[in-house]
Amino acid sequence: MNLEKYIRSIPNYPKKGILFRDITSLLENKKAFQTAIKKMQKIISKIPHTKIAGIESRGFIFASALAYLHNKPLLLIRKKNKLPGKTVSQKFKLEYGTDTIEVHKSSLNKKDKIIIIDDLIATGGTALASAKLVEKCKAKVSAFVFLIDLFDLPGNKKLQQHGYKTHKLINFPGH
């Protein structure tokens, strides 16, 4: 199944000059969604891991299904002040300003090997911050798995330059 045809491209959203890659059309098609999950499952079945983390919010969709199928705990990497317990935080730069992500302090330990899942890799800021967050908790990042790589943006290369393994199902230009 060609998953690319289930991704809508919306020009000038959310602002002028952005070509938004919309995954809702893939999620709304049960065969396309099942195919995406099966392909991700095949990738992560070859990677040693103890837990699966999803990056807020679309990463949760894929990570939860994969954690269920692999019988692994699901970790939520969330924006600041969204988790009720004690958290570990990581600030990172955005194109225009900064943001912070968090994970529950009790969710990770030094024996953990984490696969981090998200829907898309673009500039890599959130993904790299997620890896640093995992490592702050003394855990190891086994790999990243993305539905989409915007290959002409620096995110995937940035992660690889930092020594992280990355996997993706679909390649699209970001512009």
N, C-alpha and C positions, 0 to 999 in steps of 0.2 A: 504494500500500500504506500502510495506517495503522500506522506504527511504534509509536504509543502503546500499542496493544494487546499489544505484545510486551515491555513493561516491567512487571515485577511490582512491586507496592507492598507492602512488608512493614512493618507497624506495630511500633513499639517495638524496632527493631533498628538499631544494635548496643546501644542503651540506651533506656530508657523515654522517650517523648516524641519520638523520631526516627521519621520515616516514610521508610524506606530505599527508594530506587528502584533495583531490581536489573536490570542489563543482561544477566545471563547467559541469560535466556530469549530475548532478541533474538539473542545470539551463537549460541545452540543451534539457531536456525532459519535455515537457509542462505539462504532468500529474503529474510528480514528483514535479515540481516547484509549481504547483497549490496546490498540497496536502500539501507541506511544508507551504505555505502561509496560507492555511485554518487551519492547526493545530496551527500555531502561532497566528492566529486571534482568535481562540477559547480560547487560553490561555489568551491573553491580554484583551479579552472582559470581563473577570472576575476581572480585576485589575483596580482600580480607577487611571485614568491618564488624564492629560491635553495635553500632547505632547509626541511625539515619537522621540527618537534620534537614529541615526545610526552611528556606528563607522567606520571610513575610512578603507578600501573602500568597502569591500564586505558586511559590515553591511548596507550600503546604499541601496543595492539591496532589501533586505527584509524590511527594515524600510520604504522605500518609498511606497512600495505596501501596507504595513499595515497602514501607515498614511493616504493614500488615502481611504482605505476601512473603516477606523474608523473616517474619516472626522476630522482628527487632524493635527496640524502643524507638519512639519518634521524639526528636528534639525540636523545639520551636525557637528559631532565631527571629526575634521580634524587635520592633522599633521601641525606643525608650518609653518606659512607664506603662507597658502593656502586660507585663508579667507580675503576678501578685507576690511572689516570694522574693528571697534574697537573690540578687542578680550580679552578674559580671558584665561590664559594659565595654564597648569599643567605639570610639569616635572615628569618623572618617570624613574625607572631603568629598563634596559633590561639585558639580559644575559651578553652582552658585551657592556657596555656603558649606555647612557641615551637617552631619546627622550622627545619630548614635543608635547602635543595635545592642541587644542584650540577650542573655540566656540565663536560665536558672542556675545558680551556683552549684546546686546539688545534682544537676543533670549530667555532669562530666567528671571523669577522673583520669588519672595517668595511664590506666590500662585501656582506655577507649580509643578505638579507631573509627573515625567518623567519615561517612560519605555525605557531602553537602549537595542538596538538590535545589535547583531553581528553574524557573521557566525559560529564562533568557540571560545571556551574558552580553553586555554592551561595553561600558567603559571599565567595568571590573571593580569599582569602588566598594560596593556592598559585598561582593563575593570575597574580595581580599580581606575586608574587615571581618567577615564571618570566619575566615581561616585564622586570623589573629585572635579572635574571640575564643575559638576552640583551643588554640595553643596557650592562651592565657590560663586556661583551666587544666593545663598539662596534658591534654589529650592530643592525639595525632590526627591530621587530615589524611584520609586514605585517598580520596579523589573528589572531584566535582563532577556532577552530571547535570547537563542542561538540555532542555528541549531544543532551544534555538541558540545558535552562535551568530551574532552580527559580526561577521568575519572582518569587515573593514574598520571596525572599532577596536580599540586596544585591549579590551578586557581579557580575552582568552590568552593572548600573548603575555599579558602582564602576570596572570596566574602562573603560566608555564615558566616565565623568567624567575619567579619566586620558588620554583621547584615543585609546583603542584601538578598532579595529573588531572587532565580534563577530558571529558567525553561529551559529545553532543549528538543529537539526532538530525538536526536540520541546520543548514547554512543559508543565511540571507545577508545581503548587504544592509547596512544600517542607514544608508542614505538613499 
